Amino acid sequence: MKRYVYAVATSLYCPIQLVAPPVINAPKRTYSVEDFSELINSRLQQLEDTHEARQRYGSLLAVLRQQVDSYRMRRAGGK
């Protein structure tokens, strides 16, 4: 499918041809209800695992920040 766009430049019309990329027909896989349900559950589990890991990492960073702040306050008070 070709479309033409006309650009105005110093009152001259210049056709620019835009060509849509070819459509790739990938073979379609048929899913049973069980397969589809399993696929959804596995993707949800991956998301939950990622979310839990981010929460643990965030908690660890918060603890480290508190320790660094505490260390800085002790150092500043000792001088």
Summary of the structure (lengths in Angstrom):
residues: 79
radius of gyration: 29.2
end to end distance: 75.3
largest distance: 76.7
contacts: 120
relative contact order: 0.07
helix: 58%
strand: 20%
